[in-house]
Amino acid sequence: MRSTVLRILASVLAFATLAASPSGAEEVVKVAYIAPLSGPNALPFEEWLRIFRAAAEVANARETPKSGKRIEIVPFDNKGTVQDSLLLFQRVIDEDITYIAATISSVANALTDAMLKHNTRNPNKRVLFLDFDARDPSGVNQASRNHAAALERLREEVV
């Protein structure tokens, strides 16, 4: 689990390094973590949050001296609902957070759609959604194709 999250966060640092202009000062790359952090189902998602934070510490220790970038995990409580997740998606964008990590298939599918619409309407203010554990195969497969296409477009724009 932790190695998967570490790979995700290393990818975030790689994209952030490609997309940002060199300034010499340490830059904070924020990753929004959207999950049910309250209520009866919060415990496993709190554990995921701890894993994300630990992986960010490892990634920061390895990469910050080289890249000048540091990952910060910013938690958001969606209370386990799609509606709250979509409201939080807009809040994350308003706070200029570019990377969003979330799970639960229904939430992941809704956030993928929201991300694609946002990125189409705002090509200069794109966000990247990191679906780290959704279980709906049809949604995950479609989301994977959408993510792959979005990542390819981002890579072409940056390079």
N, C-alpha and C positions, 0 to 999 in steps of 0.2 A: 504494500500500500504506500509506504513512505517513498519508495524508489519511484513509483509512478508519479506521485505528486512532485518529487524532486525533478523528474524529467519535464513535467509540465512547466514548473517554475523556471527551469533552465531555458526552455523554449521562450518563455516570456522575456527573460533577460536578453536572449539573442535577438528577438524581434525589436525590443526596446532599443538595443544598441544600434541596430540597423536604421531604425526610424528616427532616432534623435540626432540632433546636431551636437558636435563636441563643444563643451563649454568649460571643461576643466574642473568644475565643481561637481560634487556628488549629487546625483539625481535620484529621486525616489520614484520608483515604479510601483504604483498602487494596483493591487489585485482585489477586486470586490469578491467577497465570499458570501453568496446568497444561499441561505439554508434555514430550516426551522430550528432556531436557537432558543425557543421557549416552548413550553407545553410538554405533553407526555412523550413526544417523539424526539425530543431535543438531544438526548444523550449521545447517540451515534454521530450526530452532526457536530456536536461539541468536540468529540474525539477527532473527527475529520479536521475541524478548525485547528486543533492542537497539532495535528500532523502537518497541515499546511504551514503553520507558523514555524515548526521545527525544520521543515524542508526549506523554508525561506531563509532561516538562519544559516543552514548549510550552504545554500546557493549564494547567499551574501558573503559568507566567509571565503568561498572559492572565487567568486566572480567580481565582487565589488572592487578589489584592488586593481583588476585588469580593465574593467569596463567603466568604473566610476558610477555604476548604477546599483541601487539597493532596493530590494523588494520589500514592500509593506503589505501585509494582508489586512484588509478592512472588512470586518464582519457586518452583515446585514441580516436581520431576522425576517424571513418571509412567512413565518407562522405555518409553513407547509402548504400555502395556497398559491395557485397560479396568479390570482388577482394581485395579491401582495407582491409577488415576484415581479410582475409587470410594473407596478408602481415603483418598486425599488430600482428596476432597470432605468426608469426615467431619472430617479434621484442620483443613481450612479453616474449617468451621463452628465447631469447638471453639476456634479462634483468633479468633472473632468477625469474620471477613472476610465481607462481604456480597456482593461482586462477584467473579465467577469467569469468567476468559477461558480458552478452550481451543479446540482444533480437532481434526482427524482425525474422520471421520464416526462411526466406532464409539464413540470416546470421547465425542463430542458427543451422540450418541443416548443413551448410558448416563447421562451427566451431566444431560441434560434430564429423563430419567425420575426420577433421584434428586432433582433440584431440585423437580420438581412434587410428588413424595411428601413431601419435607421441608417445602415451603411449605404443603401441605395440613395436615400434622400440627402445624406450628409457625407459625401465622399471625402471631404477634408477632415472629418471628425469621426473616423471609423472606430468601432469597438470590436474586440475579439472575445467570443464566448468560448470558455473552456469547460466542456461537459466531461466530468471526471468519473462518473459512475452510474449513468442512467441505464435502465435495464430493458426498456421497450425496444426489441430488435428492429422493428420497422422504423420507428422514430430515430433510433440511433444510426441506422444505416443511411437514412435520408439526411439526417443532420451531419453525418460524416462526409457525405458528398458535398453538402452545402459548405461545411467548414473547409474542406479541401479546396473547393473553388474560391472561397473567400481568402484563404491563406495564399493561394497562388496569385490572386489579384493583388494582394498586399505586397507579396514578394516582388512582383513585377513593378509596382509603383515605387518601392523603396530602392530597388537596385537600378 
